[in-house]
Amino acid sequence: MTRPFSAFALGVVLALGAFGAATTNAFRADLPAPRLLPGQSEFAFTLYGCPDNLTQLQEVVAVMRERGFGNGFDPGPSAVAASRPLLEYLATVGWPVILYPPDGGRMQVKGGTSVLNNADEEALRGLDRAGVFNAIQLGEWGYHFHRLQSDEGWWKAVLGADFEAQAKDFVKPAAQRGYDPLPKTRRECYDQLREYFLWHRQTKGGRLISVTGHSHYEAYAAEWGASVVGLEVGENIGFTQSKFAFARGASRQWNVPWSVQVSPWFGNAVTTRGPLNTNGATATGLDAGHSLSLYLRLWRHAWFAGAAFVTPENSSAIFFEEAKAPWKLSPHGEAAAQAFQFMRTHDRGTPYTPLLVVLDHLAGYAAYHERTFGILPRTPGDQEIFDLLERQLYFSATRLPVPGNPKNPEAGYLHPTPQGELCDVMLSTVPGAIMRRYPVILLAGEVEFSKFIVHELVTAAQGGSRILLHPRHVEALGPERLAKLRRAGAVEVLEPWTNPDTQRPTAISRDRLQRIASDTLPIGVTGDPVQYQINRNRTGWVIELINNDGVVKEGRSPAVVHPQVIARVKLNPRFAWGRATEWATGTSLPEGQSVELEIPPGESRFVEFVPAP
């Protein structure tokens, strides 16, 4: 846990000297600490799946405690009355439990049979009485809504013998992208998605964890009452880093936890226990699916980025050599145990994201579908949002060269960040009392300036936040409301800029983004392209540095590591510091004005700087 803005944080700002005095709200450290699961005192690392035999479940919990490679289940038992013996035992363990839905194969079917009945609810209340957090998973609901509602093959598998009788009630024409009736406006899209989500929330007794993969509906899940805003990453899912920004933003806007599930599916391959087997349609084994390197980078980054828990998907079939006593750990299980111990023994602190990107409430950002709300053509403003997130903030065309330039499908999951993991994303329903925690607020895309959002922007400006507007926002505001904003505080109208890489106009220029980073981040990073994020903990500032290059992986073959692909960076703290330690290696770094560091291929490093007295 981290302290709120205090004498410590004030001391950091005062130590900046002339730099701090000249920069508005530089290094302001009053963002909220990561929200943990209710009733939990630490970050959770959950095992995916658990035995349905009580004796075996007790054995697994004992091994997890002894080896220290987990403290929760996601998913655990099904949320049905028949699971009562397992649930009663888990109530004594005290770990959080994400439950598989009733009639789980139909969990995403609105109007279907995946409904919590009274006996099921009573079985779950034993967890409630023990103070054990529990929720029911609604997995990949955005993808289901837009894609699977028109997939007859999927419906036949789900409905089985009921398909012929019920298909007319469920299957939608592909062109409708899951909607019925076909929407013409953003509001109509929003209303149908909301109705779909709330049906599931009600029929699961309000115990719903949202999991989104091929969609960016994290903000809506929080608004509509999800207990946890969950993400699925890995798999064949893109846009990992912007999804983190949406989920963390939703968590901070609505004060709910967020989580990350890392999927081992990769093309027609999946990581499992045992040797590589490519004989079937789906490759299996420890060397199938994603690389252990990517898993470790994603697990650690999700932890550092503020997630309440991380779930290595399919881990019950990966972490053990055999699914029986003595439950010996596989090499992946050993690595997971080491990763979790690293997380438990280091204070990750609070992600420091000085830039808040605010989108219209009905922005309907859906990068995977390349359409607003999965169906409407993008407007110029929508395109600018996509380019901001996926071509400027969380993308770099510059990567470390790998000898021979081999095809590397895994390279697209995590990207170097030219300005670091700089921002959170929220919607225009956010109050000014929350916005004012951010030194810089950037409005992006088309925004409807209601009385509410204008009033809240005034509150944020009065609190010291600098508000960046596109010329279209100036036009939409009008002279009177713009003048009101200017009287409240710092308002900047951005100069138009066309990105030479995309040949499209942007929400903000590359140079202006770089100035935001240099003005507001407490540590500068130069050298080779890396992904980086900065957190504030009880001791000082910690920077995570990730070399996402040098490990080449395809789903059906082992990873190939190129040891010469080393990222060399220089860290330049913008405050007076007394000592620095690299966490992964336990190395004390030499004092000076800057620190030089080498990061091996596919690895992460964490450097903690302690401010000088």
NORMO-V988227 format. One record per run of one state. SS is the DSSP state (H for helix, E for strand, C for the rest). FROM is the first residue (numbers start at 1). TO is the last residue. If there is no record, write none. Layout:
<<SS:FROM:TO> <SS:FROM:TO>>
This chain:
<<C:1:6> <H:7:14> <C:15:17> <H:18:22> <C:23:43> <E:44:47> <C:48:53> <H:54:67> <C:68:71> <E:72:78> <C:79:80> <H:81:93> <C:94:95> <E:96:100> <C:101:103> <H:104:106> <C:107:117> <H:118:129> <C:130:133> <E:134:139> <C:140:140> <H:141:146> <C:147:147> <H:148:150> <C:151:151> <H:152:170> <C:171:173> <H:174:176> <C:177:185> <H:186:203> <C:204:207> <E:208:212> <C:213:217> <H:218:223> <C:224:227> <E:228:234> <C:235:239> <H:240:254> <C:255:256> <E:257:263> <C:264:264> <E:265:265> <C:266:268> <E:269:270> <C:271:276> <E:277:277> <C:278:282> <E:283:284> <C:285:291> <H:292:305> <C:306:308> <E:309:312> <C:313:314> <H:315:317> <C:318:319> <E:320:320> <C:321:328> <E:329:329> <C:330:330> <H:331:344> <C:345:349> <E:350:351> <C:352:354> <E:355:359> <C:360:371> <E:372:372> <C:373:375> <E:376:376> <C:377:379> <H:380:393> <C:394:408> <H:409:412> <C:413:422> <E:423:427> <C:428:431> <H:432:435> <C:436:439> <E:440:443> <C:444:450> <H:451:462> <C:463:465> <E:466:469> <C:470:470> <H:471:488> <C:489:490> <E:491:493> <C:494:497> <E:498:499> <C:500:503> <E:504:505> <C:506:509> <H:510:520> <C:521:522> <E:523:527> <C:528:530> <E:531:536> <C:537:540> <E:541:546> <C:547:550> <E:551:552> <C:553:559> <E:560:561> <C:562:566> <E:567:573> <C:574:576> <E:577:582> <C:583:586> <E:587:589> <C:590:594> <E:595:599> <C:600:603> <E:604:611> <C:612:613>>
